[in-house]
């Protein structure tokens, strides 16, 4: 289910994926990495969150939104 934190799937997360919209392409990679770390540290607060099934668990996918950037800045 997209946009819904799932404690069961969260316990089985093996991979973190962050999708950045095109307008953030010019951002410093170090700053993007810092923001990704903050977003994945508190996935329950992410605006756009989904889980992708992997053979042995799940990948947590967060799509970065302006609301997320405002929250972690």
DOLO-110156 format. One record per atom (N, C-alpha, C, O, CB): residue in three letters; x, y, z. Coordinates in steps of 0.05 Angstrom, whole numbers, padded with zeros to 5 digits, always signed. Glycine has a CB too. Layout:
BEGIN
ALAXYZ...
This chain:
BEGIN
UNK+00017-00024+00000UNK+00000+00000+00000UNK+00017+00025+00000UNK+00035+00028+00017UNK-00019+00000+00024UNK+00013+00042-00019UNK+00029+00067-00020UNK+00020+00086+00002UNK-00004+00087+00010UNK+00026+00080-00047UNK+00039+00102+00011UNK+00033+00124+00030UNK+00023+00114+00057UNK+00009+00130+00071UNK+00014+00143+00018UNK+00028+00090+00064UNK+00019+00081+00090UNK+00042+00065+00104UNK+00052+00046+00093UNK-00006+00063+00088UNK+00050+00075+00127UNK+00070+00061+00142UNK+00060+00034+00151UNK+00038+00031+00161UNK+00079+00078+00167UNK+00076+00013+00147UNK+00068-00014+00154UNK+00089-00026+00172UNK+00111-00034+00163UNK+00064-00031+00128UNK+00084-00029+00198UNK+00104-00040+00217UNK+00113-00068+00209UNK+00137-00075+00213UNK+00092-00041+00245UNK+00095-00085+00198UNK+00104-00112+00190UNK+00124-00110+00168UNK+00146-00122+00170UNK+00079-00128+00180UNK+00118-00095+00147UNK+00137-00093+00124UNK+00163-00078+00133UNK+00185-00085+00124UNK+00124-00077+00101UNK+00159-00059+00151UNK+00182-00044+00161UNK+00203-00062+00174UNK+00227-00058+00171UNK+00173-00022+00180UNK+00193-00082+00188UNK+00211-00101+00202UNK+00226-00119+00182UNK+00246-00131+00189UNK+00195-00120+00220UNK+00217-00120+00157UNK+00229-00136+00136UNK+00243-00120+00115UNK+00250-00130+00094UNK+00208-00153+00123UNK+00247-00094+00120UNK+00261-00076+00100UNK+00290-00084+00098UNK+00305-00085+00118UNK+00258-00047+00108UNK+00299-00089+00074UNK+00327-00096+00068UNK+00341-00075+00052UNK+00365-00074+00051UNK+00328-00123+00053UNK+00326-00057+00040UNK+00337-00037+00022UNK+00322-00011+00025UNK+00297-00011+00027UNK+00337-00047-00007UNK+00336+00011+00024UNK+00324+00038+00023UNK+00327+00050-00004UNK+00349+00050-00015UNK+00336+00056+00045UNK+00306+00060-00016UNK+00306+00072-00042UNK+00294+00100-00039UNK+00273+00104-00026UNK+00290+00056-00063UNK+00308+00120-00050UNK+00298+00147-00049UNK+00295+00157-00078UNK+00314+00156-00094UNK+00317+00166-00033UNK+00272+00168-00084UNK+00266+00178-00111UNK+00266+00209-00108UNK+00250+00220-00093UNK+00239+00167-00122UNK+00283+00222-00124UNK+00285+00251-00124UNK+00272+00261-00149UNK+00279+00252-00171UNK+00315+00260-00121UNK+00254+00280-00147UNK+00243+00293-00171UNK+00265+00308-00187UNK+00285+00315-00175UNK+00220+00313-00164UNK+00261+00311-00213UNK+00281+00324-00230UNK+00290+00351-00221UNK+00313+00358-00226UNK+00270+00326-00258UNK+00273+00366-00208UNK+00281+00393-00200UNK+00303+00394-00179UNK+00314+00415-00173UNK+00257+00408-00189UNK+00310+00371-00167UNK+00332+00369-00148UNK+00357+00357-00159UNK+00376+00351-00144UNK+00323+00353-00124UNK+00359+00355-00185UNK+00382+00343-00198UNK+00408+00358-00192UNK+00430+00346-00191UNK+00378+00341-00228UNK+00406+00384-00190UNK+00430+00401-00186UNK+00439+00403-00157UNK+00460+00415-00151UNK+00424+00428-00196UNK+00424+00391-00138UNK+00432+00392-00110UNK+00458+00377-00105UNK+00465+00358-00120UNK+00409+00380-00092UNK+00472+00386-00085UNK+00497+00373-00077UNK+00492+00344-00068UNK+00475+00340-00051UNK+00511+00389-00055UNK+00507+00325-00079UNK+00502+00297-00071UNK+00505+00292-00041UNK+00491+00275-00030UNK+00522+00279-00086UNK+00523+00306-00028UNK+00526+00302+00001UNK+00501+00312+00016UNK+00493+00299+00035UNK+00551+00318+00011UNK+00489+00334+00007UNK+00465+00344+00019UNK+00442+00324+00014UNK+00425+00320+00032UNK+00458+00372+00009UNK+00440+00314-00010UNK+00419+00294-00016UNK+00422+00269+00002UNK+00402+00259+00011UNK+00420+00287-00046UNK+00447+00260+00005UNK+00452+00237+00022UNK+00443+00242+00051UNK+00432+00224+00064UNK+00482+00228+00021UNK+00449+00266+00061UNK+00441+00273+00088UNK+00411+00273+00091UNK+00401+00263+00111UNK+00453+00301+00095UNK+00397+00284+00072UNK+00368+00285+00073UNK+00356+00257+00071UNK+00337+00250+00085UNK+00357+00303+00050UNK+00367+00240+00053UNK+00358+00213+00050UNK+00361+00198+00077UNK+00342+00184+00085UNK+00374+00198+00029UNK+00383+00202+00090UNK+00387+00189+00116UNK+00366+00197+00136UNK+00355+00181+00151UNK+00415+00195+00127UNK+00360+00223+00137UNK+00339+00233+00155UNK+00311+00223+00148UNK+00296+00216+00166UNK+00339+00264+00155UNK+00305+00221+00123UNK+00279+00212+00115UNK+00275+00182+00122UNK+00254+00174+00131UNK+00275+00216+00085UNK+00295+00166+00117UNK+00293+00138+00122UNK+00296+00131+00152UNK+00288+00109+00160UNK+00315+00122+00107UNK+00306+00150+00168UNK+00308+00146+00196UNK+00280+00148+00209UNK+00275+00137+00231UNK+00327+00166+00209UNK+00262+00162+00196UNK+00234+00166+00207UNK+00214+00162+00184UNK+00200+00181+00177UNK+00231+00194+00220UNK+00212+00138+00173UNK+00195+00133+00149UNK+00166+00138+00154UNK+00151+00143+00135UNK+00199+00106+00139UNK+00157+00136+00179UNK+00129+00139+00185UNK+00119+00168+00178UNK+00096+00172+00173UNK+00124+00134+00214UNK+00138+00187+00178UNK+00130+00215+00172UNK+00133+00222+00143UNK+00125+00244+00135UNK+00148+00233+00188UNK+00142+00204+00126UNK+00146+00210+00097UNK+00119+00215+00084UNK+00099+00201+00089UNK+00161+00186+00083UNK+00119+00234+00066UNK+00094+00241+00052UNK+00087+00220+00032UNK+00064+00212+00029UNK+00097+00268+00038UNK+00107+00210+00017UNK+00102+00189-00004UNK+00120+00165+00003UNK+00144+00165-00003UNK+00108+00200-00032UNK+00107+00145+00014UNK+00121+00121+00023UNK+00108+00096+00011UNK+00083+00094+00010UNK+00121+00118+00054UNK+00124+00078+00001UNK+00113+00053-00009UNK+00134+00031-00004UNK+00157+00037+00003UNK+00106+00054-00040UNK+00126+00006-00007UNK+00143-00017-00003UNK+00142-00033-00029UNK+00121-00038-00040UNK+00134-00034+00022UNK+00166-00042-00037UNK+00168-00060-00060UNK+00178-00087-00050UNK+00196-00089-00034UNK+00188-00049-00082UNK+00164-00108-00060UNK+00171-00135-00052UNK+00197-00144-00064UNK+00202-00140-00088UNK+00148-00155-00060UNK+00215-00155-00047UNK+00240-00167-00056UNK+00238-00197-00051UNK+00220-00205-00036UNK+00264-00154-00041UNK+00256-00213-00061UNK+00254-00241-00057UNK+00255-00249-00027UNK+00243-00269-00019UNK+00277-00255-00071UNK+00269-00233-00011UNK+00271-00241+00018UNK+00261-00220+00037UNK+00265-00222+00061UNK+00300-00246+00024UNK+00247-00200+00027UNK+00237-00179+00045UNK+00225-00156+00028UNK+00211-00161+00009UNK+00260-00168+00062UNK+00230-00131+00037UNK+00219-00108+00023UNK+00240-00086+00020UNK+00259-00084+00035UNK+00195-00097+00039UNK+00235-00069+00000UNK+00250-00044-00003UNK+00231-00022+00005UNK+00208-00021-00004UNK+00261-00041-00033UNK+00241-00004+00021UNK+00225+00020+00029UNK+00231+00041+00008UNK+00255+00048+00003UNK+00232+00030+00058UNK+00210+00052-00004UNK+00214+00072-00025UNK+00201+00098-00016UNK+00177+00100-00010UNK+00201+00063-00052UNK+00218+00119-00014UNK+00208+00145-00006UNK+00213+00164-00030UNK+00235+00166-00040UNK+00222+00156+00020UNK+00192+00177-00039UNK+00194+00198-00059UNK+00195+00225-00045UNK+00177+00232-00030UNK+00170+00197-00080UNK+00216+00239-00050UNK+00221+00265-00036UNK+00201+00286-00046UNK+00196+00289-00070UNK+00250+00275-00041UNK+00189+00299-00027UNK+00170+00321-00032UNK+00179+00346-00018UNK+00195+00345+00000UNK+00141+00313-00023UNK+00169+00369-00027UNK+00175+00394-00013UNK+00168+00393+00017UNK+00182+00405+00033UNK+00161+00418-00026UNK+00146+00380+00023UNK+00138+00377+00051UNK+00159+00362+00067UNK+00165+00369+00090UNK+00111+00363+00053UNK+00170+00341+00056UNK+00191+00326+00069UNK+00216+00343+00074UNK+00228+00342+00095UNK+00198+00301+00053UNK+00223+00358+00053UNK+00247+00375+00056UNK+00243+00396+00077UNK+00262+00402+00092UNK+00253+00388+00030UNK+00219+00407+00079UNK+00214+00427+00100UNK+00215+00415+00128UNK+00225+00427+00146UNK+00186+00440+00095UNK+00205+00390+00130UNK+00205+00376+00156UNK+00233+00370+00166UNK+00238+00372+00190UNK+00188+00351+00154UNK+00251+00361+00148UNK+00277+00352+00157UNK+00298+00374+00157UNK+00321+00371+00167UNK+00287+00329+00140UNK+00292+00397+00146UNK+00311+00419+00144UNK+00312+00435+00170UNK+00327+00454+00173UNK+00304+00439+00122
